[in-house]
Amino acid sequence: MSFKKSLIICISVVLMLFPRLELDGCGPILYDEEFRFWLFQPNLVNNEALLPFTYSTNLYFQTGSKTESLAEVFDTTYEQVNVKEWQTEVPSATDKDIYKLVYDTDPQAYKRQVKGDSLKTNTFYQGLKAKPDLLTYFNFAKDCEAVFSGGTYNQTDWEWKIDSVGIKKIAQKGENTVKTAKTPFIRLRTAYQLIKAYEYLQNTEGVIKTFDTYLKDSKSNSWILGSALYYYAKAQPTPELRNLWAANCFDVTVDKKLQSLKLVNADHKATTLAMAKTEHQRGLATTMMALRHPGRGLNDLKTIYAADPMQSELPMLIEREINKLEDWLYSFSLTGNDTYVSRSIREPKKKNDAGETYFDDPKYSDEKKYEEIQKANWAADRLYLNEVTDFVAKLISENKVKDRAFILLAGAHLAFLKQDFKQLRQYLADLKTLPNVRANIQVQAELTNVLCDLNVAPISAMTEENIARFESVLQKNKKEITDFGTFREQVYLFIGKKFIEQGKIAKGCLLTMLTNRFTNYVGFYQENAYHRLYSLGKPADFDEAIRIVSTPKTNFEKLIAAEKRPYREEYGYYDEKKQEWVEVKNPREWDVNKIKDYKLTYFIRNDQIDSALKVAKTIPRNYWQKEPYQAMLNCNPFYVDVVHPHTVTFADSIKYNKITFLERVVALRNEAQKNPSVAAQNYYLLGNAYYNMTWKGNFWLMSDIYWGAFESHSDYFKSDTTFINTYFGLTRAQKYYEMSLNSTTDEKLAALNRFMIGYCAKTREDYFFYQKVSRWDDNAPKPPAFKNPADVVYNQKFPNRLKDYSGAKYWCTNYESLAKLYSGF
């Protein structure tokens, strides 16, 4: 088999063992929001319009809204309001007909339908016909819609060319119409269209004049006024005025909150606040600055509270601050990664030669410095947590914030982050006394209570029952939870790790099957619940996991055993016969045989072959015909090719799976112990078997579930020196080659063992040497001179043959024939 084909098989098993992630040229990419950690729900304040401004590592919070998309949060709100306003003017019209004509009929189609008399059944159009002034305005609005969106696309310079001539005509018509408008409704909307025309023409004076003349003193409650404020703010001549009017817009607009926030320039914060005319406006402007700031915002919260304790955005800003703290305190400890936002706002940025500011991540240049920065950041964040907690406690005691249920819940969650469980219980008790508490707050309170249980005492049966009860409450109120999927997954990621910390490995790992949130990388791929069980489990843990999955007893065990996702986990492999990539989709659920295989692998790593075989015999033989076993164990592990260990060879005409392999290992070992005449060759074959169970060999899947392209360390067992010595240092293989050398009187077999002993010893020396020195640095020191530890024994046995069997030329030409000879070929 070619190296290319061998590489394809290796890639296929990696894809098979680990979930697919988006890759770039250097490896997987996960966006910060995919591993940012939070337990405090977004939108606990129950205000969809504020949801995009919830803390996020994106520019705005855009995932998991209770509605389908970010646009829908804005669009459907003001569209519905607009339809109702039109219905007030045309009472005979239905909502459906108004919406269809206003939003689902483009200007060209509208004109065709008017000419073709196809609107005779549309109640809105017939109502407009009965009120000529309204129909005249509606036709004007459709003309505005056509000209505002009717620019021409110049394919030469790739620019959108605004139809300035058409817009100028519309502006002139609007100027004439607004002066003679007969009703406030028509005057307001005509002025709005005129403002938009001047906005497109970049005529800021026209925008300001029109607004000041027709809208500034309006007593209307129409959404139009709030929308027009955005264009008015944008047209202001100074950053301070733009900031203040953007704040006024944010306060009242239905559809322009996002755009008004984008207008804010925080560089002019001090001068803006100095120009504020009222405490309410000062609080609003501060709110806008806070929403643009991803770092610590407590000072802004204090300013807002002092200006207006009843401000509607204040609870959301507190929620935002809690989510920041969760990111800073937990994202790294739970996922092994800091979000870019959490790092960049707390560490100094640098400038390159071009004067551009950038964030220099020390993680990639100085691991020790990175750890020091992490420690310092965490300590500072804990101090900041105390400050935020004290501020919220003040709000609770003074009882001025109108959403008391939320403030009490915020205090309880901050108490949890601070590990003040007595205060947590008190806040939850106070919360229970309030009437008509929102469903999402009740769910969060239930979770906070569970989190407290997990920390104040060892996990008990009662704790497990409380978790099952929380799941029931959560599912019952599913529709009330913003970003339900992420929330649920993060809850069980956190709870699962708490179980693992207390030594409840099986249940902790089973819990984490309920989450697909990012926790860490295994090689280039994302860690999942199977990986956690594999890396942490002992035989008793594997047995308990199998028992729970097979026969769950309690409500809690039924919860963690029955998890089956509505989506399916995908992987793929390369089909040799079809010469194509095959996609495989399996239900995301626990596979008992896979858990048994992990238990088997544990025994292999600990050289308990008999125990491994006993487990293997409980797994159906056809299980090994599945991938990745069919592809990766499709070879003969009793033959070693030291030059191309992962390439199919002639020896692979005899193939093994895990059970047949272990059966032969046990048979060879037992026969060697009973029959000295075959001991030497059997020990040599056992040396090959142990060699092939290492990173170097073709049966490495016996010892680990992941094979990396570079010889460095195991993803899970790098602190296990016995495993490292065995898997990368070949110590067990070398032991059997030494036993074969000591047992044989055959000089060729002895020479073969001598070579393999030296190869194993040299591999081990190089491995540990290159853990400290770069293999690719030409200026780095080289490994010390190597002396084969087998030379003493070999020279004693065959004093006249060492020189003959030690030359490089000899081994290049004779190793393969000797390896064939003593491997049964």
KOLPAFI-408060 format. One record per residue (C-alpha): residue number from 1; x, y, z. Coordinates in steps of 0.001 Angstrom, whole numbers, padded with zeros to 6 digits. Example, Ala and Ser with C-alpha at 12.3 -4.5 7.8 and 13.67 -1.06 7.14 Angstrom:
<rs>
 pos       u       v       w
   1  012300 -004500  007800
   2  013670 -001060  007140
</rs>
This chain:
<rs>
 pos       u       v       w
   1  000000  000000  000000
   2  001251  003493 -000812
   3  002104  006052  001844
   4 -000721  008225  000503
   5 -003291  005485  001016
   6 -001920  004741  004459
   7 -002221  008431  005337
   8 -005829  008495  004136
   9 -006674  005588  006426
  10 -004999  007336  009348
  11 -006972  010512  008649
  12 -010173  008515  008344
  13 -009825  006971  011768
  14 -009149  010342  013355
  15 -012283  011724  011733
  16 -014148  008651  012847
  17 -013030  008871  016460
  18 -013635  012581  016878
  19 -016452  014960  015827
  20 -015888  017118  012780
  21 -014896  020740  013305
  22 -014358  023531  010838
  23 -010706  023544  009841
  24 -008393  026153  008464
  25 -004948  025559  007000
  26 -003383  024966  010419
  27 -006124  023116  012255
  28 -009584  023585  013760
  29 -011232  026935  014319
  30 -013768  027529  017054
  31 -015251  030947  017494
  32 -015090  032366  021021
  33 -018844  032110  021502
  34 -018613  028345  020983
  35 -016633  027900  024187
  36 -017513  031002  026203
  37 -019014  029685  029408
  38 -022103  031022  031147
  39 -024769  029698  033514
  40 -026731  032921  034022
  41 -029313  033007  031231
  42 -029268  035785  028652
  43 -032507  037776  028610
  44 -033631  036957  032121
  45 -035035  040497  032002
  46 -037470  039223  029337
  47 -036876  042045  026873
  48 -036182  040723  023380
  49 -035254  044183  022129
  50 -032291  044247  024527
  51 -031138  040709  023753
  52 -028543  041694  021102
  53 -026775  043819  023719
  54 -026328  040966  026165
  55 -022650  040213  026783
  56 -021143  038242  023923
  57 -017752  037583  022378
  58 -019388  038455  019069
  59 -020031  042101  018331
  60 -023624  041470  019405
  61 -025427  038512  020900
  62 -026797  036787  017812
  63 -027347  033134  018687
  64 -030129  031282  020325
  65 -032865  033901  020494
  66 -036333  032643  021298
  67 -037177  034026  017870
  68 -035544  032691  014744
  69 -032986  035398  014079
  70 -031568  038683  015281
  71 -033361  040525  012461
  72 -036673  039099  013604
  73 -036187  040566  017066
  74 -036323  044018  015510
  75 -038334  043604  012332
  76 -041367  041760  013631
  77 -041677  044148  016564
  78 -041923  047369  014601
  79 -043772  045734  011712
  80 -046527  044612  014055
  81 -046654  048068  015645
  82 -046828  049680  012205
  83 -049656  047394  011096
  84 -051647  048350  014206
  85 -051079  052061  013538
  86 -052382  051672  009993
  87 -055367  049702  011279
  88 -056263  052628  013549
  89 -056514  054814  010442
  90 -058280  052141  008341
  91 -060418  050145  010821
  92 -062029  048045  008100
  93 -058670  046521  007081
  94 -057426  043183  008419
  95 -053935  042707  009841
  96 -053165  040210  007129
  97 -054128  042534  004262
  98 -052208  045472  005731
  99 -049070  043389  006188
 100 -049330  041940  002698
 101 -049562  045304  001001
 102 -047017  047128  003181
 103 -044319  044449  003494
 104 -044963  041668  001012
 105 -045715  043714 -002102
 106 -042847  045565 -003793
 107 -043589  048933 -005489
 108 -043585  047540 -009024
 109 -045933  044696 -008095
 110 -048182  047187 -006265
 111 -048550  049355 -009374
 112 -049339  046323 -011512
 113 -051970  045143 -009067
 114 -053579  048606 -008954
 115 -053768  048746 -012734
 116 -055018  045183 -012986
 117 -057687  045722 -010338
 118 -056441  042645 -008443
 119 -056731  044429 -005103
 120 -060499  044492 -005016
 121 -060506  041820 -002283
 122 -057775  043476 -000219
 123 -059540  045169  002694
 124 -056644  047536  003299
 125 -056529  048892 -000243
 126 -060316  049262 -000380
 127 -060193  051176  002910
 128 -057492  053471  001507
 129 -059629  054189 -001525
 130 -062343  055411  000789
 131 -059852  057921  002265
 132 -058126  059651 -000712
 133 -055598  061540  001436
 134 -054371  058288  002974
 135 -054214  056620 -000453
 136 -052215  059551 -001829
 137 -049699  059208  001029
 138 -049501  055416  000639
 139 -048744  055801 -003068
 140 -046073  058368 -002160
 141 -044556  055924  000374
 142 -044399  053212 -002292
 143 -042649  055684 -004622
 144 -040159  056410 -001820
 145 -039604  052677 -001317
 146 -038901  052265 -005026
 147 -036448  055132 -005320
 148 -034658  054451 -002018
 149 -033936  050877 -003094
 150 -033737  051483 -006819
 151 -030099  052420 -007309
 152 -028104  051052 -010223
 153 -025216  048597 -009892
 154 -022108  049630 -011785
 155 -020216  046441 -012657
 156 -017146  048433 -013669
 157 -016255  050013 -010348
 158 -018289  047690 -008092
 159 -020134  050557 -006445
 160 -023796  051088 -005706
 161 -024922  054229 -007487
 162 -027743  055999 -005649
 163 -030461  057434 -007883
 164 -029838  060949 -006610
 165 -032033  062520 -009291
 166 -034999  060393 -008294
 167 -034435  061032 -004591
 168 -034221  064782 -005187
 169 -037610  064640 -006919
 170 -039027  062679 -003984
 171 -037555  065207 -001543
 172 -039159  068102 -003420
 173 -042499  066322 -003517
 174 -042181  065568  000185
 175 -041454  069215  000991
 176 -044608  070271 -000825
 177 -046766  067477  000620
 178 -045755  067795  004282
 179 -046794  071453  004356
 180 -050324  070667  003221
 181 -050834  067396  005115
 182 -054360  067324  006558
 183 -053822  064916  009441
 184 -051058  064419  012026
 185 -050686  060809  010826
 186 -049936  061856  007237
 187 -047738  064788  008313
 188 -045629  062581  010607
 189 -045071  059906  007989
 190 -044438  062303  005150
 191 -041832  064103  007266
 192 -040226  060715  008007
 193 -039967  059896  004293
 194 -038487  063354  003686
 195 -035891  062790  006434
 196 -034879  059499  004833
 197 -034573  061208  001449
 198 -032235  063827  002924
 199 -030296  061022  004676
 200 -029680  059309  001324
 201 -028622  062642 -000178
 202 -026295  063205  002813
 203 -028057  066489  003424
 204 -027661  066726  007206
 205 -029119  070234  007298
 206 -032276  068958  005592
 207 -032570  066114  008110
 208 -032194  068434  011094
 209 -034515  071123  009713
 210 -037278  068642  008836
 211 -037102  066950  012232
 212 -037034  070243  014138
 213 -039972  071599  012138
 214 -042340  068643  012110
 215 -041261  066036  014679
 216 -039230  067479  017537
 217 -042243  068753  019479
 218 -044608  066009  018347
 219 -046744  064354  021003
 220 -047176  061246  018889
 221 -046495  057768  020289
 222 -045800  056352  016831
 223 -042746  054140  016274
 224 -041948  056549  013402
 225 -040760  059205  015833
 226 -038216  056891  017473
 227 -036964  055737  014083
 228 -036608  059308  012833
 229 -034553  060140  015941
 230 -031821  057848  014624
 231 -031370  059898  011458
 232 -031548  063096  013505
 233 -028818  061843  015843
 234 -026683  060738  012905
 235 -026938  064218  011344
 236 -025663  066062  014435
 237 -022439  068043  013874
 238 -020440  066936  016963
 239 -019736  063561  018580
 240 -021199  064751  021884
 241 -024520  065714  020281
 242 -024588  062477  018304
 243 -024033  060548  021538
 244 -026824  062355  023404
 245 -029381  062084  020619
 246 -028419  058452  020021
 247 -029204  057877  023702
 248 -032584  059599  023258
 249 -033239  057382  020236
 250 -032243  054202  022086
 251 -034683  055117  024846
 252 -037769  055229  022597
 253 -037080  053516  019285
 254 -038570  050182  018349
 255 -036441  049382  015300
 256 -033253  051442  015584
 257 -031684  050379  018902
 258 -028873  048523  017185
 259 -028141  051391  014784
 260 -028289  054048  017497
 261 -025783  052111  019594
 262 -023400  052028  016632
 263 -023451  055845  016559
 264 -022012  056132  020060
 265 -018403  057268  020362
 266 -017101  056374  023828
 267 -013949  058466  023311
 268 -016085  061513  024090
 269 -017714  060093  027203
 270 -016722  062828  029659
 271 -017766  065739  027448
 272 -020983  063962  026482
 273 -022017  063442  030099
 274 -021141  067045  030892
 275 -023599  068187  028202
 276 -026465  065972  029409
 277 -029473  068101  030339
 278 -031178  065689  032724
 279 -030154  062835  035012
 280 -032251  060515  032857
 281 -030337  061517  029741
 282 -027058  061206  031635
 283 -028015  057685  032697
 284 -029025  056788  029140
 285 -025764  058068  027675
 286 -023797  056118  030270
 287 -025837  053030  029397
 288 -024892  053414  025748
 289 -021209  053688  026665
 290 -021486  050601  028875
 291 -023102  048576  026085
 292 -020123  049307  023837
 293 -017597  048272  026494
 294 -016664  044569  026884
 295 -014615  045128  030036
 296 -015498  045993  033612
 297 -018553  048231  033754
 298 -019265  048629  037450
 299 -018497  052362  037489
 300 -021031  052864  034706
 301 -023585  050826  036634
 302 -023088  053043  039665
 303 -023513  056192  037550
 304 -026712  054862  035964
 305 -028160  053801  039303
 306 -027412  057197  040840
 307 -029024  058955  037857
 308 -032106  056734  037543
 309 -032569  053590  039685
 310 -035707  052726  037690
 311 -033976  052771  034298
 312 -035248  049793  032309
 313 -031832  048831  030948
 314 -030132  048600  034356
 315 -031105  044973  035114
 316 -029822  043891  031697
 317 -026513  045663  032366
 318 -026220  043788  035661
 319 -026940  040546  033823
 320 -024262  041503  031323
 321 -021722  042076  034100
 322 -022493  038661  035599
 323 -021942  036992  032224
 324 -018584  038753  031914
 325 -017521  037429  035306
 326 -018588  033904  034354
 327 -016496  034150  031191
 328 -013440  035401  033049
 329 -013725  033006  035982
 330 -014895  029814  034271
 331 -014274  029729  030509
 332 -010598  028893  030888
 333 -010949  026454  033787
 334 -013733  024503  032084
 335 -012604  024594  028454
 336 -008855  025205  028580
 337 -009354  028354  026503
 338 -009814  032024  027251
 339 -012117  033944  024964
 340 -010329  036651  023015
 341 -012465  039316  024670
 342 -011614  038148  028176
 343 -007891  038216  027384
 344 -007605  041357  025322
 345 -009503  043652  027689
 346 -007297  042737  030645
 347 -003861  042660  029030
 348 -001884  045446  027379
 349 -001928  045575  023621
 350  001157  046151  021507
 351  001903  048004  018315
 352  003682  046613  015301
 353  006131  048480  013082
 354  003259  049972  011106
 355  001721  051417  014267
 356 -001202  049004  014231
 357 -002473  047812  017615
 358 -002633  044088  018203
 359 -002938  041623  021069
 360  000152  039486  021528
 361 -000991  036144  022907
 362  001803  034839  025203
 363  000258  031366  025161
 364  002058  030708  021904
 365  005405  032172  022909
 366  005901  031805  026657
 367  003839  029194  028484
 368  005154  030193  031910
 369  004302  033849  031307
 370  000859  032828  030104
 371  000215  030869  033302
 372  001334  033853  035382
 373 -001018  036145  033471
 374 -003883  033674  033975
 375 -003241  033567  037700
 376 -003037  037362  038000
 377 -006203  037833  035932
 378 -008117  035316  037981
 379 -007100  036992  041254
 380 -008124  040414  039920
 381 -011425  039041  038661
 382 -012195  037579  042094
 383 -011690  041032  043627
 384 -013939  042550  040974
 385 -016558  039891  041730
 386 -016623  041132  045338
 387 -017209  044699  044147
 388 -020087  043731  041842
 389 -021594  041558  044587
 390 -021516  044457  047059
 391 -023171  046760  044517
 392 -026020  044326  043842
 393 -026441  043788  047575
 394 -026923  047552  047899
 395 -029595  047482  045192
 396 -031405  044681  046985
 397 -031351  046448  050347
 398 -032460  049831  048940
 399 -035200  048166  046818
 400 -035393  050900  044168
 401 -034878  048766  041044
 402 -038304  047831  039708
 403 -037501  044193  038765
 404 -036932  042867  042289
 405 -037198  039196  041305
 406 -034323  039622  038879
 407 -032170  041571  041346
 408 -032617  038904  044032
 409 -031724  036208  041505
 410 -028672  038197  040405
 411 -027595  038479  044029
 412 -028019  034719  044503
 413 -025949  033903  041423
 414 -023195  036314  042422
 415 -023206  034675  045870
 416 -022704  031344  044107
 417 -019759  032719  042116
 418 -018345  034065  045374
 419 -019095  030744  047156
 420 -021188  032530  049802
 421 -023842  029820  050094
 422 -025534  031177  053219
 423 -026307  034439  051425
 424 -027354  032500  048324
 425 -029974  030569  050299
 426 -031294  033790  051859
 427 -031752  035514  048495
 428 -033545  032448  047084
 429 -035813  032354  050135
 430 -036705  036035  049610
 431 -037343  035343  045945
 432 -039867  032618  046787
 433 -042009  035139  048678
 434 -042593  037268  045570
 435 -045795  036825  043530
 436 -045939  036078  039787
 437 -042241  035339  039285
 438 -041412  034792  035600
 439 -040837  031218  034422
 440 -037257  031804  033260
 441 -036359  033245  036675
 442 -037923  030224  038392
 443 -035790  027913  036247
 444 -032660  029915  037063
 445 -033485  029845  040776
 446 -033915  026062  040620
 447 -030501  025786  038980
 448 -028868  028082  041531
 449 -030214  025865  044287
 450 -028736  022774  042605
 451 -025390  024514  042172
 452 -025394  025300  045856
 453 -026117  021638  046697
 454 -023135  020568  044592
 455 -020805  022769  046614
 456 -021934  022667  050227
 457 -021718  018908  050780
 458 -020664  015655  049079
 459 -022998  014729  046248
 460 -025809  012583  047623
 461 -028874  010762  046332
 462 -030874  013869  047239
 463 -028561  016032  045135
 464 -029079  013683  042200
 465 -032844  013814  042697
 466 -032695  017636  042705
 467 -030864  017553  039383
 468 -033566  015322  037909
 469 -036212  017721  039244
 470 -034363  020662  037693
 471 -034408  018884  034320
 472 -038168  018443  034650
 473 -038672  022156  035433
 474 -036340  023120  032612
 475 -038176  021040  030015
 476 -041553  022274  031225
 477 -040476  025893  030639
 478 -038392  025255  027529
 479 -040123  027918  025456
 480 -039365  030586  028041
 481 -035582  030046  027940
 482 -033510  032117  025549
 483 -030891  029977  023817
 484 -032291  026889  025511
 485 -029879  024407  023881
 486 -026712  026224  024909
 487 -028049  026914  028386
 488 -028900  023262  029027
 489 -025606  022011  027627
 490 -023540  024380  029748
 491 -025467  023450  032874
 492 -024614  019784  032415
 493 -021028  020508  031397
 494 -020601  022293  034725
 495 -022516  019747  036813
 496 -020721  016837  035139
 497 -017356  018300  036028
 498 -018496  018773  039630
 499 -019307  015051  039795
 500 -015904  014215  038319
 501 -014154  016473  040858
 502 -015796  014454  043647
 503 -014633  011169  042146
 504 -018001  010152  040684
 505 -016390  009453  037330
 506 -019057  007309  035666
 507 -021965  009598  036510
 508 -019935  012713  035762
 509 -018988  011444  032323
 510 -022524  010249  031600
 511 -023756  013726  032537
 512 -021443  015305  030020
 513 -023113  013301  027250
 514 -025901  015827  027777
 515 -023616  018546  026433
 516 -021831  019175  023201
 517 -020283  022412  024377
 518 -016588  022750  023685
 519 -014374  021566  026542
 520 -010984  020909  024987
 521 -009111  019497  022030
 522 -007985  015917  021613
 523 -005318  016340  018999
 524 -007101  018489  016452
 525 -010599  017391  017448
 526 -013152  018355  020050
 527 -013367  016403  023275
 528 -016651  014646  023972
 529 -018183  012566  026778
 530 -016600  009332  025535
 531 -013159  010907  025729
 532 -013723  011988  029322
 533 -014787  008510  030378
 534 -011853  006985  028502
 535 -009304  009322  030057
 536 -010591  009230  033645
 537 -012140  005800  034038
 538 -010898  002853  036055
 539 -012431 -000633  035670
 540 -015053  000054  038355
 541 -016030  003297  036608
 542 -016507  001543  033270
 543 -018597 -001118  035003
 544 -020789  001490  036707
 545 -021282  003357  033436
 546 -022363  000140  031725
 547 -024732 -000684  034590
 548 -026388  002748  034511
 549 -026738  002775  030727
 550 -028163 -000764  030730
 551 -030385 -000727  033836
 552 -030862  002758  035296
 553 -032632  002757  038661
 554 -033300  006313  039858
 555 -034795  009321  038051
 556 -031311  010789  037869
 557 -029830  007632  036342
 558 -032672  007475  033828
 559 -031905  011063  032853
 560 -028221  010420  032159
 561 -028772  007013  030564
 562 -031538  007936  028137
 563 -029977  010952  026463
 564 -030528  010683  022713
 565 -030057  013826  020711
 566 -032386  014834  017880
 567 -029308  015377  015720
 568 -026812  012704  014725
 569 -023082  012612  015211
 570 -021252  012501  011902
 571 -017915  011080  010867
 572 -016433  009496  007801
 573 -013874  007077  006487
 574 -012206  006225  003227
 575 -013648  003149  001527
 576 -010797  001246 -000132
 577 -013042 -000763 -002448
 578 -015157  002158 -003609
 579 -012167  004524 -003537
 580 -014293  007230 -002034
 581 -015084  008996  001226
 582 -018076  007549  003054
 583 -020192  009645  005428
 584 -021514  007824  008505
 585 -024252  009076  010822
 586 -024980  007421  014150
 587 -027425  008307  016924
 588 -025702  010216  019703
 589 -026146  007695  022501
 590 -024066  005470  024730
 591 -022624  002307  023163
 592 -021992 -000359  025836
 593 -019487 -002205  023640
 594 -017504  000975  023155
 595 -017302  001423  026928
 596 -016129 -002174  027211
 597 -013464 -001474  024600
 598 -012228  001462  026689
 599 -012046 -000833  029714
 600 -010070 -003289  027592
 601 -007699 -000475  026588
 602 -007216  000430  030246
 603 -006018 -003126  030956
 604 -003678 -003006  027954
 605 -002112  000238  029170
 606 -001542 -001446  032535
 607 -000229 -004681  030941
 608 -003080 -006789  032309
 609 -003488 -008954  029228
 610 -005642 -011659  030827
 611 -008106 -009073  032122
 612 -008166 -007393  028716
 613 -008944 -010718  027023
 614 -011704 -011431  029522
 615 -013360 -008094  028595
 616 -012808 -008681  024872
 617 -014691 -011973  025037
 618 -017822 -010098  026233
 619 -017838 -007987  023060
 620 -019498 -009534  019969
 621 -016905 -010550  017391
 622 -018707 -008683  014633
 623 -018119 -005459  016591
 624 -014520 -005452  015325
 625 -015821 -005363  011752
 626 -017001 -001790  012336
 627 -014914  001303  011804
 628 -012385  002293  012932
 629 -011395 -001260  013854
 630 -011902 -002690  010367
 631 -009515 -000164  008829
 632 -007006  000367  011621
 633 -006573 -003258  012779
 634 -006446 -004677  009277
 635 -002887 -005975  009680
 636 -000554 -008498  011344
 637  000687 -007143  014706
 638  003284 -009925  015117
 639  005443 -008544  012327
 640  007454 -005332  012673
 641  008562 -003107  009837
 642  010716 -000494  011556
 643  011032  001605  008383
 644  007339  001758  007399
 645  005398  000638  010492
 646  002009  001954  009347
 647  002160  000655  005799
 648  000432 -002560  004741
 649  003002 -005331  004206
 650  003088 -008911  002903
 651  002603 -010079  006511
 652 -000861 -008547  006556
 653 -002247 -011459  004584
 654 -002811 -012709  008150
 655 -005071 -010241  009954
 656 -006183 -009873  013547
 657 -008774 -008003  015537
 658 -008527 -007185  019230
 659 -009858 -010515  020500
 660 -007860 -012766  018148
 661 -004767 -010693  018851
 662 -005128 -011030  022616
 663 -005870 -014724  022318
 664 -002608 -015263  020459
 665 -000612 -013076  022876
 666 -001850 -015206  025775
 667 -001164 -018422  023832
 668  002408 -017344  022963
 669  003112 -016347  026543
 670  001727 -019571  028032
 671  003533 -021741  025488
 672  006842 -019964  026153
 673  006489 -020627  029867
 674  005774 -024314  029344
 675  008061 -025122  026405
 676  011642 -023741  026531
 677  012272 -024875  022947
 678  009900 -022241  021552
 679  010429 -019607  024234
 680  012974 -017505  022326
 681  010870 -017152  019172
 682  007667 -016650  021174
 683  009270 -013895  023205
 684  010461 -012261  019985
 685  006887 -012363  018632
 686  005607 -010948  021919
 687  008184 -008179  021591
 688  006715 -007442  018158
 689  003190 -007468  019618
 690  004124 -004999  022325
 691  006043 -002897  019797
 692  003010 -002694  017537
 693  000810 -001618  020441
 694  002896  001593  020723
 695  002892  004873  018827
 696  005486  003302  016520
 697  003446  000241  015595
 698  000521 -000838  013454
 699 -001726 -001904  016367
 700 -001490  001331  018396
 701 -005306  001349  018742
 702 -004882 -001275  021469
 703 -003242  001311  023732
 704 -004828  004661  022885
 705 -007758  006060  020917
 706 -005805  008867  019287
 707 -002706  008774  017126
 708 -001015  012107  016481
 709  001141  012837  013477
 710  004025  013956  015690
 711  005631  011909  018437
 712  005146  014097  021486
 713  002813  012913  024218
 714 -000555  011307  024797
 715 -003420  013772  025039
 716 -004681  012129  028199
 717 -001801  010249  029802
 718  001163  012595  029480
 719  001571  012577  033280
 720  001549  008756  033395
 721  005267  007932  033203
 722  004652  004195  032855
 723  002413  004768  029840
 724  004809  007291  028291
 725  007753  004893  028707
 726  005722  002103  027173
 727  003872  003939  024402
 728  006664  006219  023236
 729  009683  004591  024888
 730  008952  000936  023912
 731  010015 -000436  027327
 732  007666 -003441  027308
 733  008642 -004378  023778
 734  012314 -004119  024742
 735  011743 -006385  027765
 736  010469 -009214  025563
 737  013270 -008777  023021
 738  015703 -009066  025938
 739  013938 -012230  027146
 740  014230 -013637  023624
 741  017923 -012737  023423
 742  018620 -014371  026783
 743  016738 -017521  025754
 744  018119 -018131  022265
 745  021144 -020009  020960
 746  020360 -018953  017381
 747  022795 -016230  016404
 748  020489 -014785  013727
 749  017564 -014504  016119
 750  019946 -013090  018699
 751  021180 -010538  016170
 752  017611 -009602  015340
 753  016804 -009138  019034
 754  019983 -007172  019565
 755  018942 -004770  016818
 756  015405 -004373  018184
 757  016692 -003797  021740
 758  018975 -001076  020448
 759  016192  000397  018346
 760  013862  000540  021362
 761  016504  002019  023659
 762  017569  004623  021068
 763  013927  005564  020434
 764  013380  006115  024151
 765  016557  008188  024572
 766  015663  010364  021603
 767  012094  010791  022787
 768  013068  012200  026172
 769  015939  014210  024699
 770  013670  015924  022183
 771  011081  016785  024819
 772  013618  019373  025970
 773  015386  020230  022697
 774  013835  021146  019358
 775  014279  018378  016821
 776  014110  020905  013978
 777  016596  023473  015295
 778  019918  023015  013466
 779  021708  024938  016190
 780  020313  022848  019043
 781  022530  020200  020702
 782  022338  016664  019370
 783  021629  013502  021382
 784  024675  011993  023113
 785  026460  009023  021565
 786  024395  005871  021858
 787  025590  002437  022958
 788  023316 -000549  022485
 789  022543 -002080  025938
 790  022236 -005529  024283
 791  025884 -005597  023159
 792  027150 -007102  026445
 793  024804 -010105  026347
 794  025152 -010586  022615
 795  028941 -010400  022749
 796  029024 -012973  025556
 797  026871 -015362  023518
 798  028531 -014778  020145
 799  031887 -013061  020742
 800  032988 -013340  017109
 801  029763 -012169  015429
 802  028994 -008732  016866
 803  030899 -006879  014176
 804  029257 -008887  011370
 805  025729 -008100  012545
 806  026220 -004460  013489
 807  026983 -002752  010202
 808  024426 -000400  008689
 809  024810 -002039  005272
 810  024033 -005454  006712
 811  020829 -004321  008370
 812  019634 -002437  005331
 813  019845 -005599  003275
 814  019060 -008314  005824
 815  016634 -006989  008445
 816  013541 -007741  006383
 817  014586 -011313  005578
 818  015409 -012005  009240
 819  012157 -010414  010410
 820  010262 -012598  007950
 821  012154 -015679  009057
 822  011334 -015284  012733
 823  007796 -013969  012269
 824  006685 -017150  010570
 825  007356 -016212  006920
</rs>
